[in-house]
Amino acid sequence: MSSEHSYRYIGRGLYSLSDAERLTKVPVQRIRRWMEGYWYIHGDKRRYSRPIVQSDIGRDAGELALTFADLMEIRFLNAFREKGVSWHSIRIAAERVGRLIQSTHPFSTKVFKTDGRTILAEIADADGERLLDLVRNQWEIHKFVSRFLFAGIRFNESNEPRLWQPETGLHVVLDPMRSFGAPIARESGVPTRILAAAAKAERSQQAAARMYDVGLRAVRDAVQFERRFAA
């Protein structure tokens, strides 16, 4: 990727499909279907299911890639599916909520965090049976989302996610304003992959810390993070 092309992604984050899978634990094929849509057979007809994540860049970089906003939205969509909410209900909700709060990534916003149950209940009243399963599951989803998915997220003044600390207790963050959103040591901003690779090459976390002028805690957290998220 040229430096001129890369410049366009500053402040937005940039993730390959494999990186997105590593960070969200959502399979690549599922992410691809949600972002690009897919064809399927219903009865004797071939039909197309439109993308549900309105990607900021899509294949603009040559291959399918995600921004930080895309990454956050994928996590929430997967949580709904894992809780047994129908794909049809999720699609309706995504479209309605997106228009209501004027966001292309509605589920990961602070607005949905605080008012999600009310918003979905109101939409369900308007759409009847098509959203009932989403509303019925909303209490369990709300507990799950509040405890896990919103944990470690900081929001900007527009109520959009601006930083994510994926592991409680580790000083590792994803910040689209730094290193294109790659996992970095919170204070220094050095990518965790670099710190972990240095510790391995030097066979010493202390040596890696001296090499990059960071605290030993930063290297330890980077090594632990890379081990966990490589699994």
C-alpha positions as CSV (number, residue, x, y, z in Angstrom):
1,M,0.0,0.0,0.0
2,S,1.5,3.4,-1.0
3,S,2.0,6.1,1.6
4,E,-0.4,8.3,-0.3
5,H,-3.1,5.5,-0.1
6,S,-2.3,4.8,3.5
7,Y,-2.8,8.4,4.4
8,R,-6.5,8.1,3.7
9,Y,-6.9,5.7,6.6
10,I,-5.3,7.7,9.3
11,G,-7.7,8.1,12.2
12,R,-10.0,5.4,10.9
13,G,-8.0,2.2,11.6
14,L,-7.3,-0.5,9.0
15,Y,-7.7,-4.3,9.6
16,S,-7.4,-7.2,7.3
17,L,-9.9,-10.0,7.5
18,S,-7.5,-12.2,9.4
19,D,-6.7,-9.5,11.9
20,A,-10.4,-8.9,12.4
21,E,-11.0,-12.5,13.1
22,R,-8.1,-12.6,15.5
23,L,-9.4,-9.6,17.5
24,T,-13.1,-10.3,17.4
25,K,-13.1,-14.2,17.3
26,V,-15.7,-13.9,14.5
27,P,-14.8,-16.3,11.6
28,V,-13.6,-14.7,8.4
29,Q,-16.3,-16.2,6.3
30,R,-19.0,-14.7,8.6
31,I,-17.4,-11.3,8.5
32,R,-17.1,-11.4,4.7
33,R,-20.8,-12.3,4.3
34,W,-21.9,-9.5,6.6
35,M,-19.8,-7.0,4.8
36,E,-20.2,-8.0,1.2
37,G,-23.5,-9.9,1.2
38,Y,-24.1,-13.3,-0.3
39,W,-26.2,-15.4,-2.7
40,Y,-28.4,-18.2,-1.5
41,I,-31.0,-20.6,-2.8
42,H,-34.6,-20.3,-1.5
43,G,-36.9,-22.8,-3.0
44,D,-36.0,-22.8,-6.7
45,K,-34.8,-19.2,-6.7
46,R,-31.4,-17.7,-6.3
47,R,-31.5,-14.7,-4.0
48,Y,-29.1,-12.1,-2.7
49,S,-28.7,-11.1,0.9
50,R,-27.4,-7.5,1.1
51,P,-24.5,-6.5,3.4
52,I,-25.5,-5.5,6.9
53,V,-22.3,-3.7,7.9
54,Q,-22.0,-0.5,5.9
55,S,-18.3,-0.7,5.5
56,D,-16.3,2.5,5.5
57,I,-13.8,1.3,2.9
58,G,-14.8,-2.2,1.7
59,R,-12.4,-3.3,-1.0
60,D,-10.9,0.2,-1.4
61,A,-7.5,-1.0,-0.3
62,G,-7.5,-3.8,-2.9
63,E,-8.8,-6.6,-0.6
64,L,-11.7,-6.5,1.8
65,A,-10.7,-4.6,4.9
66,L,-12.3,-3.1,8.0
67,T,-12.1,0.2,9.8
68,F,-12.2,0.5,13.6
69,A,-15.9,1.3,13.3
70,D,-16.5,-1.9,11.2
71,L,-14.6,-4.0,13.8
72,M,-16.7,-2.7,16.7
73,E,-20.0,-3.3,14.8
74,I,-19.0,-6.9,13.9
75,R,-18.6,-7.7,17.5
76,F,-22.1,-6.6,18.4
77,L,-23.8,-8.3,15.5
78,N,-22.1,-11.5,16.4
79,A,-23.3,-11.2,20.0
80,F,-26.9,-10.9,18.8
81,R,-26.5,-14.0,16.6
82,E,-24.8,-16.0,19.4
83,K,-27.8,-15.1,21.6
84,G,-30.1,-16.7,19.1
85,V,-31.6,-13.6,17.6
86,S,-32.8,-14.2,14.0
87,W,-30.9,-12.7,11.1
88,H,-34.1,-11.2,9.8
89,S,-34.7,-9.3,13.0
90,I,-31.1,-8.1,13.2
91,R,-31.3,-6.7,9.7
92,I,-34.5,-4.8,10.3
93,A,-33.2,-3.5,13.6
94,A,-29.9,-2.3,12.0
95,E,-31.8,-0.4,9.3
96,R,-34.3,1.2,11.6
97,V,-31.8,2.0,14.4
98,G,-29.3,3.3,11.9
99,R,-31.8,5.8,10.5
100,L,-33.1,6.7,14.0
101,I,-29.8,7.7,15.5
102,Q,-28.2,8.6,12.1
103,S,-25.3,6.1,12.3
104,T,-24.0,3.6,9.8
105,H,-22.7,1.5,12.8
106,P,-25.6,1.9,15.2
107,F,-25.2,-1.1,17.6
108,S,-21.7,0.0,18.9
109,T,-22.6,3.6,19.6
110,K,-23.0,5.0,23.1
111,V,-26.6,5.9,22.2
112,F,-27.4,2.2,21.8
113,K,-25.6,1.4,25.0
114,T,-27.8,3.7,27.1
115,D,-31.1,3.6,25.2
116,G,-31.0,0.3,23.2
117,R,-33.8,-1.5,24.9
118,T,-36.1,1.5,24.5
119,I,-35.2,2.0,20.9
120,L,-35.7,-1.6,20.0
121,A,-39.0,-1.8,21.8
122,E,-40.3,1.3,19.9
123,I,-39.2,-0.2,16.6
124,A,-40.8,-3.5,17.5
125,D,-44.1,-1.7,18.1
126,A,-44.0,-0.3,14.6
127,D,-42.9,-3.6,13.0
128,G,-44.9,-6.0,14.9
129,E,-44.0,-9.7,14.9
130,R,-40.8,-9.2,12.8
131,L,-38.8,-7.9,15.8
132,L,-40.4,-9.6,18.7
133,D,-37.7,-12.2,19.1
134,L,-35.1,-9.4,19.3
135,V,-37.1,-7.6,22.0
136,R,-37.7,-10.8,24.0
137,N,-34.0,-11.4,24.1
138,Q,-33.2,-7.8,24.8
139,W,-32.7,-8.1,28.6
140,E,-30.2,-11.0,28.3
141,I,-28.5,-9.2,25.4
142,H,-28.4,-6.0,27.4
143,K,-26.7,-7.7,30.3
144,F,-24.2,-9.4,28.0
145,V,-23.5,-6.3,26.0
146,S,-23.1,-4.0,29.0
147,R,-20.8,-6.5,30.8
148,F,-18.6,-7.6,27.9
149,L,-19.0,-5.8,24.6
150,F,-19.0,-2.2,26.0
151,A,-16.3,-3.0,28.6
152,G,-13.1,-1.2,27.7
153,I,-14.7,1.1,25.1
154,R,-14.3,4.8,25.2
155,F,-16.5,7.1,23.1
156,N,-15.9,10.4,21.4
157,E,-18.2,13.5,21.5
158,S,-20.3,12.0,18.7
159,N,-21.0,8.9,20.8
160,E,-18.9,6.7,18.5
161,P,-16.3,4.3,19.8
162,R,-12.9,5.9,19.7
163,L,-10.7,3.5,21.7
164,W,-11.0,-0.2,22.8
165,Q,-9.1,-2.0,25.5
166,P,-9.9,-5.6,24.5
167,E,-8.5,-7.3,27.6
168,T,-9.2,-6.1,31.2
169,G,-5.9,-5.9,33.1
170,L,-3.7,-5.5,30.1
171,H,-2.4,-2.1,29.1
172,V,-3.2,-2.8,25.4
173,V,-5.6,-0.7,23.3
174,L,-6.8,-0.3,19.8
175,D,-6.9,3.4,18.9
176,P,-7.6,4.3,15.3
177,M,-5.7,7.6,15.8
178,R,-2.4,5.6,16.4
179,S,-0.7,3.0,14.3
180,F,-3.8,2.6,12.0
181,G,-5.7,1.0,14.9
182,A,-3.3,-1.9,15.5
183,P,-3.0,-3.2,19.1
184,I,-0.5,-1.0,20.9
185,A,1.0,-0.5,24.4
186,R,-1.3,2.1,25.9
187,E,1.3,4.6,27.1
188,S,4.0,4.3,24.5
189,G,2.0,3.4,21.4
190,V,4.4,0.7,20.3
191,P,2.5,-2.1,18.5
192,T,2.2,-5.2,20.6
193,R,3.4,-7.4,17.7
194,I,6.7,-5.5,17.7
195,L,7.2,-5.7,21.4
196,A,6.3,-9.4,21.5
197,A,8.6,-10.2,18.5
198,A,11.5,-8.3,20.2
199,A,11.1,-10.2,23.4
200,K,11.1,-13.5,21.5
201,A,14.1,-12.5,19.3
202,E,16.1,-11.2,22.3
203,R,14.9,-14.1,24.6
204,S,14.4,-11.4,27.2
205,Q,11.5,-9.1,28.0
206,Q,13.9,-6.8,29.8
207,A,16.0,-6.4,26.7
208,A,12.9,-5.7,24.6
209,A,11.8,-3.0,27.1
210,R,15.3,-1.3,26.9
211,M,15.3,-1.6,23.1
212,Y,12.0,0.3,22.7
213,D,12.4,2.5,25.8
214,V,9.2,1.2,27.4
215,G,8.4,-0.2,30.8
216,L,8.7,-3.9,31.5
217,R,4.9,-4.0,32.1
218,A,4.3,-2.9,28.5
219,V,6.4,-5.8,27.1
220,R,4.8,-8.4,29.4
221,D,1.3,-7.2,28.5
222,A,2.2,-7.3,24.8
223,V,3.5,-10.8,25.0
224,Q,0.4,-12.0,26.9
225,F,-1.9,-10.2,24.5
226,E,-0.3,-11.7,21.4
227,R,-0.5,-15.2,22.9
228,R,-4.2,-14.9,23.8
229,F,-5.3,-13.4,20.5
230,A,-3.2,-15.7,18.3
231,A,-5.2,-18.6,19.7
